Amino acid sequence: MFLCTRILIPDVLLTLTITLAMWSFLRVMDGEEPRPRLWAALFWASMGAGLLLKSLIAIVFPLAAVLIYLFFARALLSIETWRRLHPLSGLFLTILIAAPWHILAAIRNPPAFFWTLHSGPGQYHGFLWFYFVNEQLLRFLNLRYPRDYNTVPRLQFWLLHFIWLFPWSVYLPAAVKLSFKPVDRAGCTRLLALCWTGFLLAFFTLSTTQEYYSMPCYPALALLIGSAVQTDSSWIRRGTWAITTLTTCAALAAIAILVYVRKLPAVGDISSALTQHPSAYTLSLGHVEDLTLNSFAYLRLPLFIAACAFLVGALGTLRSTIARAAFFATLMMIVFFHAARLAMVVFDPYLSSRPLATALLETPEGQLVVDHHYYTFSSIFFYTNRTALLLNGRFENLEYGSNAPDVPPVFISNSELQKLWFTSARYYLVADFSAMPRLESLLGKEFLHVVASSGGKILLTNYRLHGHGAN
């Protein structure tokens, strides 16, 4: 969740709406709840908000979990169940929240209604087709165009949860022995958490999936783990032993890397010590493969803090009671998150374009041009609050919209850039270092003046700036 709040994706908020819907459903089904209608309204309103965040899955996941739960609780055909849920008025509330935006988007981006399962270069079928058919149905079937994404291997997708939920995931096996009979509040909660998790994981096992897609079931897994920890069974004691062992190994590994990089120079920013694996970037965490041992020379402080965190976990959980182990595991993660935050600061020049944006704000006015991939330089737009021309920018997620009939004239070709670059107007160009040979061939090395460089990216202009001696 910490990593996914760094970028503009709605999955953390989607997790909130789904969790709120599940909690509301439990309150609705509680026979002692004095205001079931209020909680029913919140249940349907949560799905309406989720629909605005990430479309149909915000409704599919809660409703599927609820229906599976009701089936196993033998309440699916109960009149009382549906009387308490108020499905007709609730569905109206969901539509009332979500429909206006969808209708307005469809009207402003025609055609409003178009049906085909084919998608390809240069084709534009309006907003609704793209939003529901291409982004929902065709992505599920792995037929979406452009196919600018990849899918995590199924086994890896499942096993990664032990990393995402570490250290608490070591206690997950103990949840197998819990009671899931809906005879009391605890049993109802556990059964719903199981249905919630099971459907979501099964759904993405059958679909294309990224590492973070299962985030909406993390609260359910947390509830199951917390319930299992309370049992203090032999499985829990084995889990605590696993935390001690794993954190000891992690601490030793961190210390060994610190020793290895203790005398390595750390000149410039971390991008100079990283490798490039473009084929891996179709996965959310593909940049992890860019790390090298030498890159940890730039991460000495966060690595030292992480080593301290692991030592806290190792020593604090050694032969401890579950309460003591939980305390030190929590303390370990608090310290570790500070290490992660400091590491993100080190990676900022590589993952962000803020230094280039800062340099651009200090230069004379001029038209900005972004080379090829908008997302690589999206922070330029954010920090400068400027628009830009996109050089060969009909690419990946922007390709579909670039074919709309009323698209702004922001997409330019190499020949158009050549014409603009040699006019009397000032232009700025942001690109990756790897693009320099292509740009030098296109525009001429003597006409590319460096304004700033950072994180493997460079800001160029067509006329020398006073006070800038670099070319």
Buried (B, 14 or more C-beta within 10 A) or exposed (E): EEEBEEEEBBBBBBBBBBBBBBBBBBBBBBEEBEEBBEBBBBBBBBBBBBBBBBBBBBBBBBBBBBEBBBEBBEBBEEEEBBEBBBEEEBBEBBBEBBBEEBEEBBEEBBEBEBEEEEBEEEBBBBBBBBBBBBBBEBBBEEBBBBBBBBBBEEEEBBEBBBEBBBBBBBBBBBBEEBEBEBEEEBBBBBBBBBBBBBBBBEBBEEBBBBBBBBBBBBBBBBBBBBBBBEBBBEBBBEBBBBBBBBBBEBBBBBBEBBEEBEEBEBEEBBBBBBEBEEEBBBBBBBBEBBBEEBBBBBBBEBBBBBBBBBBBBBBBBBEBEBEBBBBBBBBBBEBBBBBBEBBBEBBBBBBBBBBBBEBBEEBEEBBBBBBBBBBBBBBBBBBBEBEBBBBBBBBBBBBBEBBBEEEEEBBBEEEBBEEBBEEEEBBBBBBBEEBBEBBEEBBEEEBBBBBBBBBBBBBBBBEBBEEBEEE
